[in-house]
Amino acid sequence: MKEINIAKTIITKRKEKGITQDDLAVYIGVSKASVSKWETGQSYPDITFLPQLAAYFSISIDELIGYSPQMTKEDIKKLYHRLSAEFSSQLFDEVLAECHVIIKKYYSCFPLLLQMVILLVNHYMLAKEKEIQEKLLQEIIGLCVRIKTESGDIWLSKQANSLEAICYMILQQPKEVLELLDGTMKPIICDETLLANGYYMTGNIQKAKVVLQVSTYQHLLSIMGAFPTYLLLHAGEIEKFEEIVKRSLSISEVFKLDMLNPNAAVQLYLAAAQGYTMQGKIEKALNMLSKYADICTSNFFPLLLHGDAFFDCIDEWFNEFDLGTAPPRDEKLVKESMLQAIIDNPAFSALREEPKYKSIIETMKLKLGGN
């Protein structure tokens, strides 16, 4: 990130022009002592001198004072992961205060604002009081609205709209969620297939493969992401529930989801365990939780996006992500959330006294480092 540093700029540009402090002072109409103080940082030029200085050095005023309202993609990625790590190791209020400073400073850098929204959505729950959490979620919603109305970027706006809906869902305001998303269910036009065929017809076979792999991977995660909620919607329909479990686990096994994307796999096992618990099928629920725990403590870390023998063309695509291949939350917080998903989940209250349930908890605490 660039900080305001007019002293360095004046020194550099003056030397590039090959002039002395006296020469610059005469041109601006100030004393040599004034120029000297500007260059040593003891004082700043009067605001009325900035246009004259910028014109003299053939630069913009922003460049003169060393200020940029934007951040590069790489800077944003580094900043995100630094703040994410600090949320897990430092006081929440202190890190949040730094986030507010950054947001205010780069209020017109919309790619940064979107990543700050993602950062805060992933860490708002660390606030100790519910009132503070709700206030922060409202702040996030405000940022989403700003991105949608001011950025002029369709892709950023679409992501902001989805994140805004997530905040309203957390706040248990479903009407607002429906207002934001209800009109998005429209027939799918498979541009990826057209794009792949275009590459194929021009002889770029490798690019066609990449396009279809990326498309397949995205659709796979979309399908698997829908199953946990779909399972719980049918928890009261025994036969339908079993069929959904059977088919979803079959897809997971075929695509080796436990290794390819363990987060998608654990969400499926967790939802299945909740459904079975609601049905009173304790043994099946414990079996699902056992599989959940196995993935959390074996295949999960290090948590990085990657391909496999089937998806062997998508790693380069992952590297183009705004946050790279690293997770949106620090590993410590991810591990804590894994435990909380079982320990603090009221759906599993009926399992509290089961020896196998207790064993699962203790094993996860031991391997994940929980208390």
Secondary structure, 3 states (H helix, E strand, C coil): CCCCCHHHHHHHHHHHHCCCHHHHHHHHCCCHHHHHHHHHCCCCCCHHHHHHHHHHCCCCHHHHCCCCCCCCHHHHHHHHHHHHHHHHHCCHHHHHHHHHHHHHHCCCCHHHHHHHHHHHHCCHHHCCCHHHHHHHHHHHHHHHHHHHHHCCCHHHHHHHHHHHHHHHHHCCCHHHHHHHHHHHCCCCCCHHHHHHHHHHHCCCHHHHHHHHHHHHHHHHHHHHHHHHHHHHHCCCCHHHHHHHHHHHHHHHHHCCHHHHCHHHHHHHHHHHHHHHHHCCCHHHHHHHHHHHHHHHHHCCCCCCCCCCCCCCCCHHHHHCCCCCCCCCCCHHHHHHHHHHHHHCCHHHHHHCCCHHHHHHHHHHHHHHCCC
